[in-house]
Amino acid sequence: MPSLNLDENFLSSSEGMRLIKLATMGEMMANITHQWKQPLNELSLILYKMKKLANSEEAEFVGAYERAMQIIKYMADTTDDFSSFLNPNTLSQEFSLADAARASIQIVKGVMKKEGVHIELEVLANSKICGHKNRLMQVIINLLNNAKDALNLKKIEDKNIKIIIDSDDKFAYISVQDNGGGIDESVMDKIFKPYFSTKNNKSMGIGLYMSKQIIDQFNAEITAGNSDNGACFLIKLPHKGEIDE
């Protein structure tokens, strides 16, 4: 990134500190991308060789191989997205909101199945969105994992997460709901702030903060609330062509 060339008074201000943190984060993301790319490529090659050696057409084996390759691709794409996260010149693309939700579920379904969490996707109306599909998937996956953690923390026996996709004339909507009892009203206004966590200090508390930064890049909104049975996060996105570039 270019040098900031700022005076000491500005650097000591809250805005200056924010810019320094962003610059540091950008450098860190670039280093992570460089460090991860080669191992991910090697892992992909090893899996391919294992598939050839196994020479199996069994559905379960083929499904596991394809899912593993999909996860590797997602990880590689995510490192690229993180490294370009602060770059305003990254081009947007058109993608289906329902496709992004399905791909996100595919990534986490192994963990969810292991922990006894059922995910339901209901598409009432699909929409085309302009932006970065992988970044929106990062948000959806984060919301799914947060819901899973809440269900486990509260020891819910019948663990359910529901994703609903809908739209109207101007906006598309995606909500992620769980049956974990909901969010304490006393912390509702803090959950999108950096380093705030309700997970007994087991989390750095940046997941929802980063999710909000990503949603802001879509010129969209993310809000948190409670439904009848648990927490509900709602993302409101402009339709294709209505995002500012």
C-alpha positions in Angstrom: 0.0 0.0 0.0 1.2 3.6 -0.5 2.7 5.5 2.4 0.3 7.6 4.3 2.6 10.6 4.8 0.5 12.0 7.7 1.6 14.4 10.5 2.0 13.2 14.1 -1.2 14.9 15.4 -3.3 13.1 12.8 -1.6 9.8 13.4 -2.4 10.0 17.1 -6.1 10.8 16.4 -8.7 8.1 16.3 -9.0 8.4 12.5 -5.3 8.2 12.1 -5.1 5.1 14.2 -7.9 3.5 12.2 -6.0 4.1 8.9 -2.8 2.7 10.4 -4.7 -0.5 11.5 -6.2 -0.8 8.0 -2.8 -0.4 6.4 -1.4 -3.0 8.7 -4.3 -5.3 8.0 -3.8 -5.0 4.3 -0.1 -6.0 4.6 -1.1 -8.9 6.8 -3.7 -10.1 4.3 -1.1 -10.0 1.4 1.3 -12.1 3.5 -1.4 -14.6 4.3 -2.3 -14.9 0.6 1.3 -15.5 -0.3 1.8 -18.1 2.5 -1.4 -20.1 1.8 -1.5 -20.2 -2.0 1.3 -22.8 -2.5 0.1 -25.2 0.3 -3.4 -25.1 -1.1 -2.2 -25.8 -4.6 -0.2 -28.8 -3.3 -3.1 -30.1 -1.3 -5.3 -29.9 -4.4 -2.7 -31.9 -6.4 -2.4 -34.5 -3.6 -6.2 -35.0 -3.5 -6.3 -35.4 -7.3 -3.5 -38.0 -7.2 -5.3 -39.9 -4.4 -8.5 -39.9 -6.5 -6.6 -41.4 -9.5 -5.0 -44.0 -7.3 -8.3 -45.0 -5.7 -9.9 -45.2 -9.1 -13.3 -45.3 -7.4 -16.7 -44.2 -8.8 -18.5 -44.8 -5.5 -20.8 -41.9 -4.9 -19.7 -41.2 -1.3 -16.0 -41.1 -2.4 -16.6 -38.9 -5.4 -18.9 -36.6 -3.3 -16.2 -36.2 -0.6 -13.5 -35.5 -3.2 -15.6 -32.8 -4.9 -16.5 -31.2 -1.6 -12.8 -31.2 -0.5 -11.9 -29.5 -3.8 -14.7 -27.0 -3.4 -13.4 -26.1 0.1 -9.9 -25.6 -1.2 -11.1 -23.3 -4.0 -13.1 -21.3 -1.5 -10.1 -20.9 0.8 -7.9 -19.8 -2.2 -10.6 -17.4 -3.4 -11.0 -16.1 0.2 -7.3 -15.3 0.6 -7.5 -13.3 -2.7 -10.5 -11.5 -1.5 -9.0 -10.6 1.8 -5.8 -9.3 0.1 -7.9 -7.0 -2.1 -10.4 -6.2 0.6 -9.1 -2.6 0.9 -8.8 -2.1 -2.8 -11.6 0.1 -4.0 -10.8 -0.7 -7.7 -11.7 -4.4 -7.5 -14.4 -5.0 -10.1 -17.9 -6.2 -9.1 -19.7 -9.1 -10.8 -23.3 -10.2 -11.2 -24.3 -13.3 -9.2 -27.3 -15.1 -7.8 -28.1 -14.5 -4.1 -29.5 -18.0 -3.8 -26.4 -19.5 -5.4 -24.2 -17.7 -2.8 -26.4 -19.1 0.0 -26.2 -22.7 -1.4 -22.4 -22.5 -1.9 -22.1 -21.2 1.7 -24.1 -24.1 3.1 -22.0 -26.5 1.1 -18.9 -25.2 2.7 -20.1 -25.7 6.3 -22.4 -28.7 5.9 -19.7 -31.2 7.2 -19.3 -29.3 10.5 -23.0 -28.7 10.9 -23.8 -32.4 10.3 -21.1 -33.4 12.8 -22.6 -31.1 15.5 -26.2 -32.0 14.8 -27.3 -28.7 13.3 -30.0 -28.7 10.6 -29.9 -25.9 8.0 -32.9 -25.1 5.9 -32.8 -22.8 2.8 -36.1 -21.2 1.7 -36.0 -19.2 -1.6 -39.2 -17.1 -1.8 -37.7 -14.9 -4.6 -34.3 -14.9 -6.1 -32.3 -11.9 -7.2 -29.2 -11.0 -9.1 -26.7 -9.0 -7.0 -23.7 -6.9 -8.1 -20.6 -7.3 -6.0 -18.2 -10.0 -4.9 -19.9 -13.4 -4.4 -17.1 -14.8 -2.2 -17.2 -11.8 0.1 -21.0 -12.2 0.7 -20.3 -15.9 1.3 -17.9 -15.0 4.0 -20.7 -13.1 5.7 -23.2 -15.9 5.3 -20.7 -18.5 6.6 -19.9 -16.3 9.6 -23.6 -15.9 10.4 -24.0 -19.7 10.2 -21.1 -20.4 12.4 -22.2 -17.8 14.9 -25.6 -19.4 15.0 -24.1 -22.8 15.5 -21.9 -21.6 18.4 -25.0 -20.0 20.0 -27.0 -23.2 19.7 -24.1 -25.2 21.2 -23.5 -22.6 24.0 -27.1 -22.7 25.1 -27.2 -26.5 24.8 -30.2 -26.6 22.4 -31.2 -30.2 21.6 -33.0 -29.6 18.3 -30.6 -27.3 16.6 -32.0 -25.5 13.6 -30.8 -22.6 11.3 -33.0 -21.2 8.6 -31.9 -19.0 5.7 -34.7 -17.1 3.9 -34.2 -15.3 0.6 -36.8 -12.8 -0.7 -37.0 -9.6 -2.7 -39.2 -6.7 -3.5 -39.1 -4.1 -6.3 -35.9 -2.4 -5.0 -34.1 -4.8 -2.7 -33.2 -8.4 -2.1 -33.2 -9.8 1.4 -31.4 -12.7 3.1 -32.1 -13.6 6.7 -30.3 -16.1 8.9 -32.4 -17.3 11.8 -31.8 -19.8 14.6 -33.7 -21.3 17.5 -31.1 -20.5 20.1 -33.2 -18.2 22.3 -32.1 -14.9 20.8 -29.6 -12.0 21.6 -29.6 -10.3 24.9 -31.2 -6.8 24.3 -28.5 -5.2 26.5 -25.8 -6.1 23.9 -27.8 -5.6 20.7 -26.2 -2.3 19.9 -22.7 -3.6 20.4 -22.5 -6.8 18.3 -21.2 -5.1 15.2 -18.4 -3.3 17.0 -14.8 -4.7 16.8 -13.5 -7.0 19.5 -17.0 -7.5 21.1 -17.8 -11.1 21.7 -20.5 -13.0 23.6 -18.5 -16.3 23.4 -16.9 -16.3 26.8 -13.7 -14.7 25.4 -13.2 -17.7 23.0 -13.5 -15.4 20.0 -11.6 -12.2 18.9 -15.0 -10.6 18.3 -14.2 -9.3 14.7 -16.5 -11.7 12.7 -19.6 -9.5 12.8 -17.5 -6.3 12.5 -15.9 -7.6 9.3 -19.2 -8.8 8.1 -20.6 -5.3 8.4 -17.6 -3.9 6.6 -18.3 -6.3 3.7 -22.0 -5.5 3.6 -21.2 -1.8 3.6 -19.2 -2.4 0.4 -22.4 -3.7 -1.2 -24.1 -0.4 -0.2 -26.3 -2.7 1.8 -27.5 -3.0 5.4 -27.1 -5.8 8.0 -29.2 -5.7 11.1 -29.6 -7.9 14.1 -32.8 -8.8 16.0 -34.8 -11.5 17.7 -37.5 -13.7 16.2 -39.9 -15.9 18.1 -37.3 -18.6 18.8 -33.9 -17.0 18.4 -31.6 -14.5 16.8 -32.3 -13.2 13.3 -29.8 -11.4 11.1 -31.2 -9.6 8.1 -29.2 -8.4 5.1 -30.8 -5.9 2.7 -29.1 -5.6 -0.7 -29.8 -3.4 -3.8 -30.7 -5.3 -6.9 -28.3 -5.7 -9.8 -27.2 -2.4 -11.2 -28.2 -0.3 -8.2 -24.8 -0.6 -6.3 -22.4 2.3 -6.5 -19.1 1.5 -8.2 
